[in-house]
Each structure stands twice: as structure tokens, then as C-alpha cells.
Amino acid sequence: MKTFQFASIVAGLSFLKTTIAAGDGYITLGMGSIHKNDIYRVAEYMWTIDAYSVPSNNYGSYPIFGEEINGSVTRIFPIVYNGDDWRSGDFYYSVESTEDLSYIKLRYNGAKYETCMVSSPE
């Protein structure tokens, strides 16, 4: 196999669906990677504040209510890709979870919409 053929295969594989990076605790979604501990922190935090209590520039206030999963309503709250706490402004990532954290989903709304289920904390 020639080098350019190998390079084109690798480039093509880079556009496959979201994957969880092996062993490092990061989830790769959209254009970045977010550590699972940051996702868990946001999932827990959004249940300690009132719904619609943190305003954003263009998207209303958060946390908002999501869908119902197994009889439990979810909430959605933005997360910053580098682990910093989101307090206002634009965002590309958000976390959706139930209060007991049995359901956690990372959402990306950038060039395209993608989601990835996140295992519950141990």
C-alpha cells in the first residue's frame, strides 16, 4: 500500500461517528474532547440550581427541561469544552441528565448535531 493510500484511509476514518478515547477519561465529540469528570460535575451541578436561573446571550436561560427517560425528566445545561464552568454566552456543548445520573448524554451543536451517551459515575 502506498503512503498516499494509507493517508487517505486515515483521513477518511477521522470523520466516523463519535468515539470514546480509550483509557484517558475523555469523550471526543464534535471538534473537541471533554473529560468525563467535567461532564459528571455539570450533570450534578444543574440539579442544585433552579431551572431557568442562568441566562444565556441568545438561547434563553438554563438549566432547561429535556425529555422524559424511564419516568424521570432530564435537564440540559451547557458545558465548556475545556472544563471551565459555563456562566453565560455562547456554547457548543451541553449535558443532559436525570437527577440520579442514571442517564447522561453529551450533546454537541456545532457544524452538525451529535450526541454521545456517557456511562454513569462509579
C-alpha positions as CSV (number, residue, x, y, z in Angstrom):
1,M,0.0,0.0,0.0
2,K,1.4,3.4,-0.9
3,T,1.7,6.1,1.6
4,F,-0.9,8.4,0.0
5,Q,-3.4,5.5,0.0
6,F,-2.8,4.9,3.7
7,A,-3.1,8.6,4.5
8,S,-6.4,8.9,2.6
9,I,-7.8,5.9,4.6
10,V,-6.7,7.5,7.9
11,A,-8.2,10.9,6.8
12,G,-11.5,9.1,5.9
13,L,-11.7,7.3,9.2
14,S,-11.3,10.6,11.1
15,F,-14.9,11.5,10.1
16,L,-16.5,8.5,11.6
17,K,-19.1,8.8,14.4
18,T,-18.0,9.9,17.9
19,T,-15.8,7.6,19.9
20,I,-14.7,7.5,23.4
21,A,-10.9,7.9,23.7
22,A,-9.5,4.7,25.2
23,G,-8.3,4.8,28.8
24,D,-7.9,8.6,29.2
25,G,-11.3,9.5,30.5
26,Y,-12.1,11.9,27.7
27,I,-15.0,11.8,25.3
28,T,-14.4,13.1,21.8
29,L,-17.4,14.7,20.3
30,G,-17.7,17.3,17.6
31,M,-14.5,19.3,17.4
32,G,-13.2,18.6,20.9
33,S,-12.8,16.3,23.8
34,I,-14.3,16.7,27.3
35,H,-13.2,14.8,30.4
36,K,-15.9,12.6,31.9
37,N,-15.3,14.2,35.4
38,D,-16.3,17.6,34.0
39,I,-19.4,16.0,32.4
40,Y,-20.3,14.4,35.8
41,R,-19.7,17.7,37.6
42,V,-22.0,19.6,35.3
43,A,-24.6,16.9,35.5
44,E,-24.7,17.1,39.3
45,Y,-24.5,20.9,39.4
46,M,-27.5,21.5,37.2
47,W,-29.7,19.7,39.7
48,T,-28.6,22.0,42.6
49,I,-29.8,25.2,41.0
50,D,-33.3,26.4,39.9
51,A,-34.5,25.7,36.4
52,Y,-34.0,28.7,34.0
53,S,-31.8,30.5,36.6
54,V,-28.7,31.1,34.4
55,P,-29.3,33.4,31.4
56,S,-27.5,32.9,28.1
57,N,-27.0,35.5,25.4
58,N,-29.2,34.0,22.7
59,Y,-30.7,30.8,23.9
60,G,-32.9,31.6,26.9
61,S,-32.0,30.5,30.4
62,Y,-30.6,27.2,31.8
63,P,-30.9,24.6,33.0
64,I,-33.9,23.7,30.8
65,F,-36.0,20.6,30.9
66,G,-35.3,17.9,28.4
67,E,-37.1,14.7,27.6
68,E,-38.6,12.1,29.9
69,I,-36.4,8.9,30.3
70,N,-37.9,5.9,32.2
71,G,-40.3,8.2,34.1
72,S,-37.7,10.8,35.1
73,V,-37.4,14.2,33.4
74,T,-34.0,15.3,32.3
75,R,-32.3,18.7,32.5
76,I,-29.9,20.2,30.0
77,F,-27.1,22.6,30.9
78,P,-24.2,24.0,28.8
79,I,-20.6,22.8,29.3
80,V,-17.4,24.4,28.1
81,Y,-15.1,22.0,26.2
82,N,-12.1,22.8,28.3
83,G,-13.7,22.0,31.6
84,D,-14.4,25.6,32.7
85,D,-17.8,26.3,34.2
86,W,-20.2,27.9,31.8
87,R,-21.8,31.1,33.2
88,S,-23.1,32.9,30.1
89,G,-22.6,33.4,26.4
90,D,-22.4,31.1,23.5
91,F,-21.7,27.4,23.8
92,Y,-21.5,24.3,21.5
93,Y,-21.7,21.5,24.2
94,S,-24.4,20.7,26.7
95,V,-25.0,17.9,29.2
96,E,-28.4,16.2,29.5
97,S,-29.1,14.0,32.6
98,T,-31.6,12.7,35.0
99,E,-31.3,13.8,38.6
100,D,-29.9,10.4,39.8
101,L,-27.3,10.5,36.9
102,S,-28.5,7.1,35.6
103,Y,-28.9,8.8,32.2
104,I,-26.2,11.2,30.9
105,K,-25.8,12.4,27.4
106,L,-23.2,14.8,26.0
107,R,-24.6,16.9,23.2
108,Y,-22.7,18.9,20.5
109,N,-24.4,21.6,18.4
110,G,-21.7,22.9,16.1
111,A,-21.2,22.3,12.4
112,K,-23.7,19.4,12.9
113,Y,-25.7,18.0,15.8
114,E,-24.1,15.0,17.6
115,T,-24.7,13.2,20.8
116,C,-22.9,10.6,22.9
117,M,-24.2,8.6,25.9
118,V,-21.9,8.8,28.9
119,S,-21.7,6.0,31.5
120,S,-22.9,6.9,35.0
121,P,-20.2,7.7,37.5
122,E,-19.0,4.8,39.6
